[in-house]
Amino acid sequence: MNNVSYENAKQKIKSQETEQLNSKIEHTSSYTGKIVGSILFALLLGLPAINYYAIYLVGALIFLSILAVKYVTLKPIFKILNYNMVLFLVWQTAAIFFMIVFLRVKADTYHLIPSLYIILSYGFSFLLVRARINTYVKEAFGEMHNSKKSIFSKTITKILSVFLVVVVVAVLFYRGNKWWLMHMNATVETPSFFVYAVWGLGLLVLLIGFTLLPTLLFSPSQYVKGRLIKKYSEEFRKEYGLTEKEWYGEK
């Protein structure tokens, strides 16, 4: 993306898109409201963790507070351009700190399991997002080839999309059949190692799936175009004959 010239960026980012961007400048308060609301909801989701891992909720609070302050202090145009990325970070944090509630192990005195989970979750989600960004850049600027990385990122995204559909269908099915499901007699008197292994694998799949669901919110095209508009901000402003106030807006 650093090698993309202004001329290439202008060809990809149509005038209609910059006009739409400029028309949103006066309505950035709604973007700020959605980010702040999402942050509050993210903290609410992580609240149960305070009974087990209070330090992690404090860490999430600090991270989200810094994110909120940085977002609020941005100029209006950059609030719009960074909205998708910030929203992804908020919901990714919400998912991670919500899921650590289910990772409590009494023998884990030093909380190594949730610490490792948080590091791996952020790391893998960022790797997936980065792979999607690289795939989009190659597709958009004519450098696309069927590399293993692009195929991998597309496959993971499709799997997560299918996972989301399955979750929604399962929730609807449960809501519609809750009564008889709760009264089913499906106890296993002597569960075998195979049963434990299947349950363990199923729980691991659910953990990974729910953790990475926020990556579906991330839009590579919006991110790349936002970065390019920010990089060539003055060039775009002069191209369309806008004043600094019209282009950047007022805080």
URWOJO-V903569 format. One line per field, one symbol per residue. ss: DSSP state (H for helix, E for strand, - for the rest). A space follows every 50 residues. Layout:
ss: ???
This chain:
ss: -----HHHHHHH--HHHHHHHHH-HHHHHHHHHHHHHHHHHHHHHHHHHH H--HHHHHHHHHHHHHHHHHHH---HHHHHHHHHHHHHHHHHHHHHHHHH HHH--------HHHHHHHHHHHHHHHHHHHHHHHHHHHHH-------HHH HHHHHHHHHHHHHHHHHHHHHHHHHH-HHHHH----------HHHHHHHH HHHHHHHHHHHHHHHHH--HHHHHHHHHHHH-HHHHHHH----HHHHH-- -
